[in-house]
Amino acid sequence: MRFLTEDDGDDPILSLVNMIDIFLVVVAMLMVIIVNNPLNPFSSKNVVVVENPGQADMRINIKEGEVLARYESSGEIGEGKGVRAGVTYRLSDGRMIYVPETRPESDSGSSKR
């Protein structure tokens, strides 16, 4: 009957078991966070994440399948080649209206008899 009178508070194994339980809970929480992350490496979805939009340190992360690309803003104004496609107007109520430019058709292709 000696085992009924002993105190289990002095057993160092019990504190080790409690530490293992805490680590298992932390690992489970980290797994849930990884699964809910939009850039999850285990999902096959295509995702675009914009960090700090409109700021000087804006970053764009693009995940297409298993390929992850990161684009960082340099703060410089970009330039490129192209043609004017139209004009955008802001109305007094805040709406934006885009008016595409129409190119005049040349009459050289059509002939009148």
C-alpha positions as CSV (number, residue, x, y, z in Angstrom):
1,M,0.0,0.0,0.0
2,R,3.0,2.2,-0.3
3,F,2.0,3.5,-3.8
4,L,-1.1,5.1,-2.4
5,T,0.7,7.3,0.0
6,E,3.5,8.6,-2.4
7,D,3.2,12.1,-3.8
8,D,3.3,12.3,-7.6
9,G,4.4,16.0,-7.5
10,D,8.0,15.1,-7.3
11,D,8.1,12.9,-10.4
12,P,10.2,14.7,-13.1
13,I,8.7,12.6,-15.9
14,L,5.3,14.3,-15.4
15,S,6.7,17.8,-16.2
16,L,8.4,16.4,-19.3
17,V,5.0,14.9,-20.5
18,N,3.4,18.4,-19.9
19,M,6.2,20.0,-22.0
20,I,5.6,17.5,-24.8
21,D,1.8,18.3,-24.7
22,I,2.6,22.1,-25.0
23,F,4.9,21.5,-28.0
24,L,2.2,19.4,-29.7
25,V,-0.3,22.2,-29.3
26,V,2.2,24.7,-30.7
27,V,2.9,22.5,-33.7
28,A,-0.8,22.0,-34.4
29,M,-1.4,25.8,-34.3
30,L,1.5,26.3,-36.8
31,M,0.1,23.7,-39.1
32,V,-3.3,25.5,-39.1
33,I,-1.6,28.8,-39.9
34,I,0.3,27.3,-42.8
35,V,-2.8,25.7,-44.3
36,N,-4.7,29.0,-44.1
37,N,-1.9,31.1,-45.7
38,P,-2.7,32.2,-49.2
39,L,0.8,31.4,-50.3
40,N,0.6,27.9,-49.0
41,P,3.2,25.8,-50.8
42,F,0.9,22.7,-50.7
43,S,-2.0,24.3,-52.6
44,S,-2.2,24.5,-56.4
45,K,-4.2,27.7,-56.5
46,N,-3.0,30.8,-58.4
47,V,-2.7,33.7,-55.9
48,V,-1.6,37.3,-56.2
49,V,-0.8,39.1,-52.9
50,V,0.0,42.8,-52.8
51,E,1.8,44.1,-49.7
52,N,1.7,47.8,-48.9
53,P,-0.3,48.9,-52.0
54,G,0.5,52.4,-53.2
55,Q,3.5,52.8,-50.9
56,A,7.2,53.2,-51.9
57,D,8.0,49.7,-50.5
58,M,5.1,47.9,-52.3
59,R,5.7,44.2,-53.1
60,I,3.7,41.9,-55.3
61,N,3.8,38.1,-54.7
62,I,2.5,35.9,-57.5
63,K,2.0,32.2,-57.0
64,E,1.2,30.1,-60.0
65,G,1.0,26.5,-59.1
66,E,4.3,25.7,-57.5
67,V,6.1,28.8,-58.9
68,L,6.4,31.8,-56.6
69,A,7.6,35.1,-58.0
70,R,8.2,38.4,-56.0
71,Y,8.2,41.8,-57.6
72,E,9.4,44.8,-55.6
73,S,8.8,48.5,-56.3
74,S,12.0,50.5,-57.0
75,G,10.2,53.8,-56.6
76,E,11.1,54.9,-60.1
77,I,8.6,55.9,-62.7
78,G,8.3,53.3,-65.4
79,E,8.2,53.9,-69.1
80,G,7.3,51.8,-72.1
81,K,6.2,51.8,-75.7
82,G,2.5,52.0,-76.6
83,V,-0.3,54.1,-78.0
84,R,-2.9,56.1,-76.4
85,A,-6.1,54.0,-76.0
86,G,-8.5,56.5,-74.6
87,V,-9.3,59.1,-72.0
88,T,-10.6,58.6,-68.4
89,Y,-12.9,61.2,-66.8
90,R,-13.9,61.4,-63.1
91,L,-17.4,62.5,-62.5
92,S,-18.5,64.8,-59.6
93,D,-19.9,61.7,-57.7
94,G,-16.5,60.0,-57.9
95,R,-17.3,57.5,-60.7
96,M,-14.7,57.0,-63.4
97,I,-15.7,56.8,-67.1
98,Y,-13.3,55.5,-69.8
99,V,-13.9,56.7,-73.3
100,P,-11.9,54.7,-75.9
101,E,-10.5,56.7,-78.8
102,T,-11.7,55.6,-82.2
103,R,-9.2,55.8,-85.0
104,P,-10.6,57.4,-88.2
105,E,-11.0,54.8,-90.9
106,S,-9.1,55.5,-94.1
107,D,-11.2,55.8,-97.3
108,S,-8.4,54.3,-99.4
109,G,-9.6,50.8,-98.8
110,S,-13.1,51.4,-100.1
111,S,-13.9,52.6,-103.6
112,K,-17.1,54.1,-104.9
113,R,-18.3,53.5,-108.5
